[in-house]
């Protein structure tokens, strides 16, 4: 199976999984009266909606460049991931407020044994899909599938924690701690939201940076500057200026290269050779990079374009 088909399979897996678990979670949660179970179902409704949008964007990414989108549709990736993060964060806030309200009103009645059955099924499905998608993301390098895998990991983790908590609740139902049973469900929702909330926040911050064409993370910047620094020692260079950004998995590098004034009779062939060697060196370390290089010997122009 080639990478595109494998990536599509990962997206379809998310669609079918989220549809099944959304129906199951909400129906089961209503039946046993558990907000924690229904929260899990609503997470899957969001996952389903996002998976459909993901499939549309996956189709867009296969299209060639066109008049109105001359750099293709790569910019839709951080937009999609930002939408995912905002939706999940919004649901977390809503669930937290609802849980606090339930605690203040005396809690909710709950059949912990029934909830435990749901949690075991939901955790197994969520973690299985997360592992499967993580494998697909590593093999294809797909940022879409990687973020989906992260979302399924959140779902599986929530379901697993819910199951563990409901197991404890089932054990204390006939003990002096039975007073806590009505508060178990909303308390669990509040705790799970608190634990899970940093994940969508991280997705929101990363996606916003990419939409604003911010530079890649510090480690990648250091790696790229080191590569260019090493290359600079092999070819005549008075100064250079490097700008970079990252959109999805694609890294864009824009390099201005100033030849020394004493370097005379620089032919097109020599410039092309230098460009090819710089590009090959960068691509060996960062295969998903796109590198634009502008060579000049005009120091005044170089200073005007790169005032820093």
C-alpha positions as CSV (number, residue, x, y, z in Angstrom):
1,X,0.0,0.0,0.0
2,X,1.5,3.3,-1.0
3,X,1.7,6.3,1.3
4,X,-1.3,8.2,-0.1
5,X,-3.5,5.1,0.1
6,X,-2.2,4.4,3.6
7,X,-2.9,8.0,4.7
8,X,-6.4,7.7,3.3
9,X,-6.9,4.5,5.2
10,X,-5.9,6.3,8.4
11,X,-8.5,9.0,7.8
12,X,-11.2,6.5,7.0
13,X,-10.4,4.6,10.1
14,X,-11.0,7.7,12.1
15,X,-14.3,8.4,10.4
16,X,-15.7,4.9,11.0
17,X,-14.4,4.7,14.5
18,X,-15.7,8.1,15.6
19,X,-19.1,7.5,14.1
20,X,-19.5,4.1,15.9
21,X,-18.2,5.4,19.3
22,X,-20.3,8.6,19.1
23,X,-23.5,6.7,18.6
24,X,-22.5,4.1,21.2
25,X,-21.3,6.7,23.8
26,X,-24.2,9.1,23.8
27,X,-26.8,6.3,23.7
28,X,-25.1,4.4,26.5
29,X,-24.5,7.5,28.5
30,X,-28.2,8.5,28.3
31,X,-29.3,4.9,29.3
32,X,-27.1,4.7,32.4
33,X,-27.3,8.5,33.2
34,X,-23.6,9.2,33.1
35,X,-22.3,12.6,31.9
36,X,-18.7,11.2,31.8
37,X,-19.8,8.6,29.2
38,X,-21.8,11.1,27.2
39,X,-18.8,13.4,27.2
40,X,-16.8,10.6,25.6
41,X,-19.6,10.3,23.0
42,X,-19.5,14.1,22.3
43,X,-15.7,13.9,21.9
44,X,-16.4,11.4,19.1
45,X,-19.0,13.6,17.4
46,X,-16.3,16.3,17.2
47,X,-13.8,13.6,16.0
48,X,-16.3,12.5,13.3
49,X,-16.9,16.1,12.1
50,X,-13.2,16.8,11.9
51,X,-12.5,13.5,10.2
52,X,-14.9,14.5,7.4
53,X,-13.1,17.9,7.1
54,X,-9.8,16.0,7.1
55,X,-10.9,13.8,4.2
56,X,-11.9,16.9,2.2
57,X,-8.5,18.6,2.9
58,X,-6.7,15.4,2.0
59,X,-8.5,15.6,-1.4
60,X,-7.4,19.2,-1.7
61,X,-3.8,18.4,-1.1
62,X,-3.8,16.0,-4.1
63,X,-4.8,18.9,-6.4
64,X,-2.1,20.7,-8.4
65,X,-1.3,24.4,-7.9
66,X,-3.7,26.7,-9.6
67,X,-4.3,30.4,-10.3
68,X,-5.7,31.4,-6.9
69,X,-3.6,29.0,-4.8
70,X,-0.2,29.2,-6.5
71,X,1.6,27.5,-3.5
72,X,-1.0,24.7,-3.3
73,X,-3.2,23.9,-0.3
74,X,-0.7,23.2,2.4
75,X,-1.9,26.1,4.4
76,X,-5.2,24.2,5.1
77,X,-3.3,21.8,7.4
78,X,-2.6,24.2,10.3
79,X,-6.1,25.6,9.8
80,X,-7.7,22.2,10.2
81,X,-5.6,21.4,13.2
82,X,-6.4,24.8,14.8
83,X,-10.1,24.0,14.3
84,X,-9.6,20.6,15.9
85,X,-7.9,22.2,18.9
86,X,-10.5,24.9,19.3
87,X,-13.4,22.4,19.1
88,X,-11.9,20.0,21.7
89,X,-11.0,22.9,24.0
90,X,-14.5,24.3,23.7
91,X,-16.0,21.0,24.6
92,X,-13.6,20.6,27.6
93,X,-14.7,24.0,28.9
94,X,-18.4,23.2,28.5
95,X,-18.0,19.8,30.2
96,X,-16.0,21.4,33.1
97,X,-18.7,24.0,33.8
98,X,-21.4,21.4,33.6
99,X,-19.5,19.1,36.0
100,X,-19.0,21.9,38.6
101,X,-22.7,22.7,38.4
102,X,-23.6,19.1,39.0
103,X,-21.3,18.9,42.0
104,X,-22.9,22.0,43.5
105,X,-26.4,20.6,43.0
106,X,-25.7,17.3,44.9
107,X,-24.2,15.1,42.2
108,X,-25.8,12.5,39.9
109,X,-27.0,8.9,40.5
110,X,-24.8,6.4,38.7
111,X,-24.7,2.7,38.0
112,X,-20.9,2.2,38.1
113,X,-20.9,-1.4,36.9
114,X,-22.7,-0.5,33.6
115,X,-20.3,2.5,33.1
116,X,-17.3,0.2,33.6
117,X,-18.4,-2.0,30.7
118,X,-18.6,1.0,28.4
119,X,-15.2,2.3,29.5
120,X,-13.5,-1.0,28.7
121,X,-14.9,-1.0,25.2
122,X,-14.3,2.7,24.5
123,X,-10.7,2.6,25.8
124,X,-9.9,-0.5,23.8
125,X,-11.2,1.1,20.6
126,X,-9.6,4.5,21.2
127,X,-6.2,3.2,22.0
128,X,-6.2,0.7,19.2
129,X,-7.0,3.4,16.6
130,X,-4.4,5.7,18.2
131,X,-1.7,3.0,17.9
132,X,-2.7,2.2,14.3
133,X,-2.7,5.8,13.3
134,X,0.6,6.6,15.0
135,X,2.1,3.7,12.9
136,X,0.6,5.1,9.7
137,X,1.7,8.7,10.6
138,X,5.3,7.5,11.1
139,X,5.3,5.6,7.9
140,X,3.7,8.3,5.7
141,X,4.9,11.4,7.6
142,X,1.3,12.7,7.5
143,X,0.6,15.6,10.0
144,X,-3.2,15.0,9.5
145,X,-3.0,11.4,10.7
146,X,-0.6,12.3,13.4
147,X,-3.0,14.8,15.0
148,X,-5.8,12.4,14.6
149,X,-3.8,9.8,16.4
150,X,-3.2,12.3,19.2
151,X,-6.9,13.0,19.5
152,X,-7.7,9.2,19.7
153,X,-5.0,8.9,22.4
154,X,-6.9,11.6,24.4
155,X,-10.2,9.7,23.9
156,X,-8.6,6.3,24.8
157,X,-6.9,7.9,27.9
158,X,-10.2,9.5,29.0
159,X,-12.1,6.2,28.6
160,X,-9.4,4.3,30.5
161,X,-9.4,6.7,33.4
162,X,-13.2,6.7,33.5
163,X,-13.1,2.9,33.7
164,X,-10.6,2.9,36.5
165,X,-12.6,5.5,38.4
166,X,-15.9,3.7,38.0
167,X,-14.2,0.5,39.2
168,X,-13.3,2.3,42.4
169,X,-16.8,3.7,42.7
170,X,-18.2,0.2,42.3
171,X,-16.0,-1.0,45.2
172,X,-17.1,1.8,47.6
173,X,-20.9,1.6,46.9
174,X,-21.5,-0.5,50.1
175,X,-18.9,1.1,52.3
176,X,-18.9,4.2,54.6
177,X,-17.6,6.1,51.5
178,X,-20.8,5.5,49.6
179,X,-21.8,9.2,50.1
180,X,-19.2,10.0,47.4
181,X,-20.9,7.8,44.7
182,X,-23.3,10.6,43.4
183,X,-20.4,13.0,43.1
184,X,-18.1,10.5,41.3
185,X,-19.4,11.1,37.8
186,X,-19.1,15.0,37.8
187,X,-15.9,14.9,39.8
188,X,-14.4,12.5,37.3
189,X,-15.5,14.7,34.3
190,X,-13.8,17.8,36.0
191,X,-10.6,15.9,36.6
192,X,-10.4,14.4,33.1
193,X,-11.0,17.7,31.5
194,X,-8.3,19.3,33.6
195,X,-5.8,16.5,32.6
196,X,-6.8,16.5,28.9
197,X,-7.0,20.3,28.4
198,X,-3.2,21.0,27.8
199,X,-3.4,18.7,24.7
200,X,-5.8,20.9,22.6
201,X,-4.1,24.0,23.9
202,X,-0.8,22.7,22.5
203,X,-2.4,21.9,19.2
204,X,-3.9,25.5,19.1
205,X,-0.6,27.1,19.8
206,X,1.3,25.1,17.2
207,X,-1.3,25.6,14.5
208,X,-1.6,29.3,15.2
209,X,2.2,29.7,14.9
210,X,2.2,27.9,11.5
211,X,-0.7,30.0,10.2
212,X,1.2,33.2,11.2
213,X,4.3,31.8,9.4
214,X,6.4,31.6,12.6
215,X,9.8,30.0,12.6
216,X,10.0,26.2,13.4
217,X,10.8,25.0,16.9
218,X,14.1,26.0,18.3
219,X,15.8,22.6,17.8
220,X,15.0,22.6,14.1
221,X,16.2,26.2,13.7
222,X,19.5,25.3,15.4
223,X,19.9,22.2,13.1
224,X,19.2,24.3,9.9
225,X,21.6,27.1,11.0
226,X,24.3,24.5,11.7
227,X,23.8,22.9,8.2
228,X,24.0,26.3,6.4
229,X,27.0,27.3,8.6
230,X,28.9,24.2,7.6
231,X,28.0,24.7,3.9
232,X,29.1,28.4,4.1
233,X,32.7,27.2,4.8
234,X,32.9,25.3,1.6
235,X,31.9,28.1,-0.8
236,X,32.8,31.8,-1.2
237,X,30.4,33.7,1.0
238,X,30.8,37.2,2.6
239,X,27.4,37.1,4.4
240,X,24.2,35.2,4.3
241,X,20.7,35.7,5.6
242,X,18.4,32.7,6.3
243,X,14.6,32.9,6.9
244,X,12.5,29.9,7.7
245,X,8.9,28.8,8.5
246,X,7.0,25.5,8.8
247,X,3.5,24.6,7.5
248,X,2.4,21.2,8.5
249,X,5.4,18.9,7.9
250,X,6.9,21.2,5.2
251,X,9.8,23.4,6.1
252,X,10.4,26.5,3.8
253,X,13.8,28.1,3.7
254,X,14.7,31.4,2.0
255,X,18.4,32.0,1.8
256,X,20.2,35.2,0.6
257,X,23.9,34.5,-0.3
258,X,26.3,37.4,-0.7
259,X,29.5,36.6,-2.7
260,X,32.7,38.4,-1.7
261,X,33.6,41.4,-3.9
262,X,36.9,39.8,-4.9
263,X,35.1,36.7,-6.3
264,X,35.2,37.6,-10.0
265,X,33.7,36.0,-13.1
266,X,31.1,33.9,-11.3
267,X,29.4,31.9,-14.0
268,X,25.8,30.6,-14.1
269,X,27.2,27.1,-14.1
270,X,29.2,27.7,-10.9
271,X,26.2,29.3,-9.2
272,X,24.0,26.3,-10.2
273,X,26.6,23.9,-8.9
274,X,26.8,25.7,-5.5
275,X,23.0,25.8,-5.3
276,X,22.7,22.1,-6.0
277,X,25.2,21.2,-3.4
278,X,23.6,23.4,-0.8
279,X,20.2,22.0,-1.6
280,X,21.5,18.4,-1.5
281,X,23.1,18.9,1.9
282,X,20.0,20.4,3.4
283,X,17.7,17.7,1.9
284,X,19.9,15.0,3.4
285,X,19.1,16.2,6.9
286,X,15.6,17.6,6.3
287,X,14.0,15.8,3.4
288,X,10.7,17.8,3.7
289,X,12.4,21.1,3.1
290,X,11.9,23.5,0.2
291,X,14.9,25.8,-0.3
292,X,14.9,29.0,-2.3
293,X,18.4,30.6,-2.7
294,X,19.2,34.0,-4.1
295,X,22.8,34.7,-4.9
296,X,24.2,38.3,-5.3
297,X,27.4,40.2,-5.2
298,X,25.6,43.6,-4.7
299,X,26.3,44.5,-1.0
300,X,24.0,47.5,-1.1
301,X,21.1,45.4,-2.3
302,X,21.8,42.7,0.2
303,X,21.8,45.2,3.0
304,X,18.6,46.8,1.8
305,X,16.8,43.4,1.6
306,X,18.3,42.2,4.9
307,X,18.5,45.2,7.2
308,X,19.0,43.1,10.3
